[in-house]
Amino acid sequence: MPEWLLPVIAPFVVLNAIIGIVTYVTLLERKFAARMQSRIGPYRVGPHGLLQPIADAIKLMMKEDIVPTAADRPVYNLAPIVFLAPCMFIFATIPFAPGLGVADLNIGILFFLAISAMEIVGLFMAGWGSNNKYALLSAMRAVNQVISYDLPFIFSALTPVLLAGSLRLSDIAMAQEGLWFVFYPVLGQLAFVLFIVSTVAAENRAPFDILEAESELVAGFRVEYSGMKFALIQLGEYAHILGASFLGALLFLGAWSGPGPEWLGPVWFLIKAMCVFLLVTWVRWSFVRIRVDQILALSWKALLPMTLLLLLATAFVVVWRHSGVA
């Protein structure tokens, strides 16, 4: 095999695997929500509805691509790609097992957090380029909310960084071989809860879904999109949620650690990520939407101070632990 192909194969495999997983994560959420509401959910396409995501993809590919007459065409057409790209790039630094990943950077967690925040650029482009007042209002709400909750999200994610003493994601995973950080006394449980709440809010999921609020803004910033452009935006949203789920499993649940042989590591990692995803989904389908002022107040008045105090407490414990050992 030519050497120049090696750096191409790993990203290609990871990209297609993520697209496949994201496709069926949509089915998992629909089935999970149906069970919570005593419904069957998608059932007719394929055995137990297993081919429903493929049918949805074919339907979206066959739909007409409609561009509003008054839209800013360059911005409107580029927005889905700008929105999707960061949601895919975040998987570049995630190690799925020791030595199994695209790039295990020594600042992997910083790369993940920085790139994941870039989705807001494509989101605002979609709202602005549509030249629709509902889409623009949705985009402005989303910018307000995502920026507010990115800080608690980052601070809660940095707690395992301090406990592990490294920014490299593989080092954080290996530091949990004896004890998962979610079981670290007090600090681990608080950081995990704050991480989940911040993830739900940063992903604009109910009860923090004011960027859509179906009764007010229809489909939000994506209201003017159809066909494959709509599909790219949906793919980006679910890819971002899946990436946050993998990050949560890596930071708090020991990543690939689990019983059995080492080759089961990626399987355990996927199972843990799906558990985090289902936890976020459970929150989404269990609580009603709250007002925008309540959402922002929760972030700036509660989550941000709590995550800052948690970060300071974790730093104090780490310093005290090392000074005691010394």
Residue pairs with C-beta under 8 A, 6 or more apart in sequence:
10 101
10 102
11 92
11 102
14 91
14 92
14 101
14 102
15 88
15 91
18 88
18 91
18 239
18 242
19 235
19 239
21 242
21 270
22 235
22 238
22 239
22 242
23 53
23 54
23 57
24 53
25 238
25 241
25 242
25 277
26 53
26 56
26 234
26 238
27 42
27 49
27 50
27 52
27 53
28 274
28 277
28 278
29 277
29 281
30 41
30 42
30 52
31 41
31 42
31 49
32 278
32 281
32 282
32 285
33 41
33 281
33 285
34 40
34 41
34 42
35 41
36 282
36 285
36 286
37 285
41 49
42 49
42 52
43 49
44 52
45 51
45 52
45 54
45 55
46 52
46 54
57 231
60 227
60 228
60 230
60 231
61 227
61 228
61 231
63 226
63 227
63 228
63 230
64 226
64 227
65 226
65 227
65 228
65 229
66 224
66 226
66 227
67 73
67 76
67 77
68 76
68 130
68 131
68 132
68 224
70 131
71 129
71 130
71 131
71 224
72 128
72 129
72 131
73 129
74 129
75 125
75 128
75 129
76 125
76 126
76 129
76 130
76 131
76 224
77 129
77 229
78 125
78 129
79 122
79 123
79 125
79 126
79 129
80 122
80 126
80 225
80 229
80 230
80 232
80 233
80 236
81 122
81 232
82 121
82 122
82 125
83 119
83 121
83 122
83 123
83 125
83 126
83 232
83 233
83 236
84 122
84 232
84 233
84 235
84 236
84 239
85 122
86 115
86 116
86 117
86 118
86 119
86 121
86 122
86 240
87 116
87 119
87 235
87 236
87 237
87 239
87 240
87 243
88 236
88 239
89 115
90 112
90 115
90 116
90 240
90 243
90 247
91 102
91 239
91 243
91 246
92 101
92 102
92 103
92 111
93 101
93 102
93 103
93 104
93 105
93 108
93 109
93 111
93 112
93 169
94 101
94 108
94 112
94 169
94 243
94 246
94 247
94 250
95 101
95 104
95 108
95 169
95 170
95 173
95 250
95 255
96 256
96 265
96 266
96 269
97 256
97 262
97 265
97 266
97 269
98 170
98 174
98 256
98 262
98 265
100 265
100 266
101 170
104 168
104 169
104 170
105 111
105 168
106 167
106 168
107 167
107 168
108 167
108 168
108 169
108 170
109 157
109 158
109 161
109 167
109 168
109 169
109 172
110 167
112 169
112 243
112 247
113 153
113 154
113 157
116 240
116 243
116 244
117 146
117 150
119 236
119 240
120 142
120 143
120 146
120 147
122 236
123 139
123 142
123 143
123 146
123 221
124 139
124 140
124 142
124 143
124 221
126 135
126 139
126 221
126 222
126 225
126 233
127 135
127 136
127 137
127 138
127 139
127 140
127 142
127 220
127 221
128 136
128 139
130 136
130 221
130 223
130 224
130 225
132 223
132 224
134 217
134 218
134 220
134 223
135 217
135 220
135 221
135 222
135 223
135 224
136 221
137 217
138 211
138 212
138 217
138 220
138 221
138 223
139 211
139 220
139 221
141 210
141 211
141 292
142 204
142 211
142 220
142 221
144 292
144 296
145 201
145 202
145 204
145 208
145 210
145 211
145 292
145 295
145 296
145 299
146 202
146 204
148 201
148 295
148 296
148 299
148 300
149 198
149 201
149 202
149 208
149 299
149 303
150 202
151 299
151 304
151 307
152 194
152 197
152 198
152 299
152 303
152 304
152 306
152 307
153 195
153 198
153 199
153 202
155 194
155 304
155 307
155 308
155 310
155 311
156 191
156 194
156 195
156 198
156 307
156 310
157 195
157 247
157 251
158 311
159 181
159 187
159 188
159 191
159 310
159 311
159 314
160 172
160 181
160 191
160 251
160 252
161 167
161 172
162 311
162 314
162 315
162 318
163 175
163 181
163 184
163 187
163 188
163 314
163 318
164 171
164 172
164 175
164 176
164 181
165 171
165 175
165 318
166 172
166 175
169 250
172 250
172 251
172 255
173 250
173 254
173 255
173 256
173 257
175 181
176 253
176 254
176 255
176 257
177 254
177 257
180 188
180 252
180 253
180 254
180 257
181 188
181 191
181 192
181 251
181 252
181 254
182 188
182 189
182 192
182 252
182 253
183 189
187 310
187 313
187 314
187 317
188 252
190 306
190 310
191 252
191 310
191 314
192 248
192 252
194 303
194 306
194 307
194 310
195 248
195 251
195 252
196 248
196 276
196 279
196 280
196 283
197 303
198 303
198 307
199 241
199 244
199 248
199 280
200 207
200 208
200 280
200 283
200 284
201 208
201 295
201 298
201 299
202 244
203 237
203 240
203 241
203 244
203 280
204 210
204 211
204 212
205 241
205 280
205 283
205 284
206 283
206 284
206 285
206 287
206 288
206 289
207 283
207 284
207 287
207 288
207 289
207 290
208 289
208 290
208 295
209 289
210 289
210 291
210 292
210 295
211 217
211 220
211 221
212 218
212 219
212 220
213 220
213 289
217 223
222 230
222 233
225 233
241 277
241 280
242 273
242 277
244 276
244 280
245 273
245 274
245 276
245 277
245 280
246 269
246 273
246 276
248 273
248 276
249 255
249 269
249 272
249 273
249 275
249 276
250 269
253 272
253 275
253 276
254 272
255 265
255 269
255 272
256 265
256 266
256 268
256 269
257 265
257 268
258 264
258 265
258 268
260 268
290 298
